């Protein structure tokens, strides 16, 4: 599974509607409203790199109100569960 983190600038007066439209895209697992230089962050999960083209420029960028995106591709996932397991190794008596 390939995970892309998409940073999104939008029309500020329509953030909730834009976020809902992006969240409705099948390959988008979460959408967060955030502070800073971007308005939304979307987590996109696909099986193949080629699928990113269908989702990000093909659908997400075409949502009315999306002004700009920047995409980051995740190399590795570290979940809270993974971190707790890693720190617990060798600690049991």
C-alpha positions in Angstrom: 0.0 0.0 0.0 1.3 3.4 -1.0 0.5 6.4 1.2 0.6 10.0 0.0 0.2 13.0 2.2 -1.4 15.8 0.2 -1.1 19.3 1.5 -4.0 21.4 0.1 -4.6 25.2 -0.3 -8.3 26.0 -0.7 -10.8 28.8 -0.9 -10.9 29.6 2.8 -14.6 30.4 2.9 -15.4 26.8 1.7 -13.1 24.6 3.7 -15.8 22.3 5.1 -17.4 21.7 1.8 -14.1 21.1 0.0 -13.0 18.8 2.8 -16.2 16.7 2.5 -15.8 16.5 -1.3 -12.2 15.3 -0.9 -13.1 12.8 1.8 -15.7 11.3 -0.5 -13.0 10.2 -2.9 -12.6 6.4 -2.4 -8.8 6.4 -2.0 -8.8 9.2 0.6 -8.8 7.8 4.1 -8.8 11.0 6.1 -8.9 14.7 5.6 -7.7 17.1 8.3 -8.2 20.9 8.6 -4.9 22.3 9.8 -3.1 25.5 10.7 -0.1 26.9 8.9 0.5 27.4 5.2 -2.1 24.9 4.0 -5.8 24.6 4.8 -6.3 20.8 4.5 -4.2 17.6 4.7 -5.5 14.5 2.9 -4.2 11.0 3.4 -4.4 9.0 0.1 -3.8 5.3 0.0 -3.4 3.4 -3.3 -1.9 0.0 -4.4 0.3 1.3 -7.2 2.2 4.6 -7.8 0.4 4.9 -11.1 -2.9 5.1 -9.2 -1.8 8.4 -7.6 -2.2 10.1 -10.9 -5.8 9.0 -11.1 -6.5 10.2 -7.6 -4.5 13.4 -7.0 -4.4 15.3 -10.3 -7.3 13.2 -11.7 -9.8 13.8 -9.0 -8.6 15.6 -5.9 -7.1 18.6 -7.8 -10.4 18.9 -9.7 -12.5 19.5 -6.6 -14.0 23.0 -7.0 -12.1 25.3 -4.6 -8.8 23.4 -4.5 -6.2 26.1 -5.4 -2.9 24.2 -5.0 -1.6 20.9 -3.7 1.8 19.5 -2.7 2.2 15.8 -2.4 4.5 13.9 -0.1 5.0 10.1 -0.5 5.5 8.1 2.7 8.5 5.7 2.7 7.6 3.8 5.9 4.7 3.9 8.4 5.3 4.1 12.2 2.1 3.7 14.1 1.7 4.3 17.8 1.3 0.5 18.2 4.6 -0.1 16.4 6.4 2.5 18.5 5.1 1.0 21.8 6.2 -2.5 20.6 9.6 -1.2 19.7 10.2 0.5 23.0 8.9 -2.6 24.9 11.5 -5.0 23.4 13.8 -6.3 26.1 12.1 -4.6 28.9 10.2 -7.6 30.3 11.8 -9.1 33.3 
